Amino acid sequence: MAWYHTFFKGVPQHAWKLGQSEEQSEFEAEFLWDIMNLDEGSRVLDVFSGYGRHAIPLARNKVEMWCVDISEEYCEELTITSREEHLGIQVLCSDFLEAVLPPVKMDAAYCMGNSLSFFGRKEMADFLERIADSLREEGRVVLHSAMLAESVMPVFQSNTWMEVGEGAESMHYLALNDYDPLEGVIHATLTFLSEGQKHVYEAEQHIYTLSELKAMAEAAGLEVQEVFSAIDGEPFRLGDEEAFMLLKKSRA
C-alpha cells in the first residue's frame, strides 16, 4: 500500500487547509481558466482535488468539473458544497491510479497542490498515461510541483519547521528529511503540534528533474508547451520555488 493511502486523514488534512488562502486559490483558479482556455461547459478533470479550492470557483463559472481525491473527509466536504450550491461537481473518492475515470473525454485536466511527488517512477508513468487517456486530442494539462530537483536541491535542509494558521487555529509542524540519492526520494518524518498534542506521520517525496518529467510526459503523449515559476507567467528557472507545467495532448 502506498504511503499516501493512510496519510491524508485528520491532522495533515487540517494543516494543509490552514496553509491555503481563499484569495490565492481564487487567483490560481483564474490562472487555470485562462491558461487552459476554458469556457462555460468545458469538461475539466481535477486530480487530487482536495476540498475543491480550485474546482468550486471553476464550477461557479459553469465549468463541468470531475474531481478525484483519496481523502474521504475532503470528498465529503466537496460533495456537500457542490450540493448546497447546485454546482453539479462529480466527486470520485479514490486513488487516481485506481479510479474509474469519466466516461467522456475531458477538455482539460490539472493537478495542483504539489501532489506529483507522491509517485515513484513506474507510478508516475502510469499517472501521466491516465491523464492523457482522459483527454480529448489537444486537451490541455497543468501540473504543479514545488518538489522538482531544481527547486528542492539548492536549498535542501534535513530539518525544517513551519507554522500554519493564526491564533487558536495555528499549528506547527517539523519535518525531518532524509534524501536517498540512489532512489531519488526524500523520506520524511512529519511531526504536527496542535492543541498540546503531538502527531507523527511518515511520508515520501519523489524528486524529479524538469527534463525527466518532460520526457515521461512526452512518452505518455503529452507535449510540454511552457513552464512557469508562478501564476503571473514568469518562466521557470533553477532555484525557483514552484513550477507550473502547461502541456497539451498530442494528436493521434
N, C-alpha and C positions, 0 to 999 in steps of 0.2 A: 504494500500500500504506500502510495506517495505521501510525503510528509504533510503536504497541504490538505490532505483529506481530513485530517483531525485538527489542524491548526486554527482554522477560521471559525472559532466558536467563542462566545463570551468576551473576555478581556481584550484579545487582539482586535476583535471587531469594533469594540467601543473605542479603543485607542486610535484605530485608523479613522473612524468617523470624526473624532475630536480634532484630528490633524487636517481636516478638509474645511475649506470655507465655501459658503454658498456663492459668494461673489466670484471666486476663482473657478468654481465648477461651471458657472454661467458663461464666463469668458471662454473656457475650454469647449463648451457645447457650441458656442458661436463659431469658434475656430473649426470644429468638426463640420458644422453646417457649410461653411464657406469652402474649406479645403477639399471636401468630398463632393461638392456641387450638388447638395441636397435640395429637395423641393418638397412641397406638400405631396404626400402619397409615396415618397421614396421608401423602399424597404431597407432597413438597416439592422445589422446584427451587432449587438454589444456583447463582447466576450469578457467574462469576469466583470459583470455589470455592477456588482455590489448592491447598494441600496437604491441605485438609479440616479446618481448625481448628474450624469450626462443624459441618460435615457429619458428622464422625466421632462427636462426642458425641451428636448428634441420632439418628444411626443406631443407636448403642448403646441408645437408648431406643425402638427398634423403629419409627422413622420411615423410610419408604421414600424414600431420597434419590436424586435425579438431579442430577449435578454437571457444570457446563460450565466449562472453563478453557482458555486458549490456550497455557499453558506445558506442553510435553511433560514436563519434569522433574517438575513438580508432579502432573500427571496420572498419571505412572508411580508416584510415591510414594503417592498416594492409592489407586490400584488395588492396590498391594501391601498396604497397610494393611487395606483392605477384605477382601482375600482371606485374609490371615492371621487376621483377627478374625471372618471369616464374616459381614460386615455387609451384603453384597448391594448396595453402592453402585454405581449406574450412572454411569460416568465418560465424558463426551463431550469429547474433546480438540479444541477448535475455537474460533474466534472466535464469540461468541454471536450476532452478526449473520448468521452463515453456517451455524450449527449446525442439524442435523436434530433438532428438538425431540421430546420424549417423545410417544409415540402416544396417551397417555391424559392427561386434564386433571389439572392439579395442584390440590391444596387450598390451597397457599401457595407463595410464592417470596420470595427475598431476595437482595439484592446488598450485601454488606458490604465493608469494606476500602478505601473511598474510590475506587471504580472509575468512578463516574458521570462524573467529569471527563474521561474518555478521549474522549468523543464530542462532535463538533460538533453544530450544531442539527439538521440532517437526520438524522444517525445517531442522535441522542438520541430523535427522534420514532420512528424505526424500532425502537430498543431498547425503548422503553416499549410499543409496539404488540406486539412479540414476547412480552414478559412477559404482557401482558393476554391474548393469544391462547392462551397455555399454561395459563391458569387456568380453573377452573370458575366459574360465577356466584357472586359474593360471596366468592371466594377472596381471601385477604389477602396483602399485599406489604409488605416492609420494605426501604427504600432508605436507605443510609447515605452521608454525604458530610462531609468536612472541608474541602471546596473551594467551598462556597457563597459568593457575594459577601459576604453578611452576616458570614461567618467570616473570609474572607481579606482583604478590603479595609481593615478598620480597623487591621490590623497588618501590611500588606504590606511586605515587605523585598526589595530587589534581590539581596542576598547573605544566605544562611543556611547554617549548618552544624550537623551533628548527629553524635553518637556512638551507635552501637547495639551491643549485646552487651557482654560483660565479658571482661576478661583477654585471653588469647591469641586468643579468638574475636571480639574487638571490631573494629569497622570505623568509619571516619569518612567522611562524605560532605559535599560542598559543593555548594550549588545557586546558580546564577546565573540570576536570574529577570527576564524582560523582558515586561511586560504590554502587549498590543495592545488598546487600548480599543475600536477600531472592530470588531474581530472577537470581542472578549470572550475572549481566550485568553492564557495565560501560556506563553511559550516558555522552557523551562528547559534549561540545560546542567548535568548532574549529574556530579560527579567523585567517585568512590569510591576511598578509600585503604585497601588491605588487603594485609598481609604485604609491605610495602615496594613494592607495585605500585600504579600509578595507572590507573584505568579510567574513561573518559569516555563519557557517553551523552547523547542528546538526547531530550527529552520535551515533550509538550504537555498543558496542563491547561485545559480549557474551563470558564469561570466562568459560573454561572447564579445569578440571584436565586431565592429560595424561591418567590416569586409566579410567576416564569417557569416554573420546574419544575412547579409546581402546575398551571398552565394546560396545559402539554404532557401531563402525566399525565391530566388530565381529557379532553383530546382523544383520548387512547388508550383511554378507558373505565375509568380508574382514579380513584376518588374519595379525596381526602385525608381521613383520619379525625383524625389527630393528628400533631404534630411535636414530638419530644423533643430535648433537648440532651445527654442521657446516658441510659444504660440504667436509671437509677433513676426515670425518668418525669418529670423536670423539663421544663417547656415550653421550647421553643427561643426565644431572644431574640437581638437584634442583639449581635454580638461573641462569642457562644458558639463554642467551637472545633469542635463537631461537630453534625450534625443527623441524626436518625433519623426518617424519614417512614413513617408507617403508612398504607397505602392499602387500598382494597377494590375489587374488580372490580364494575362496575355490572351491574345486571340487564339482560337483553336487552330 
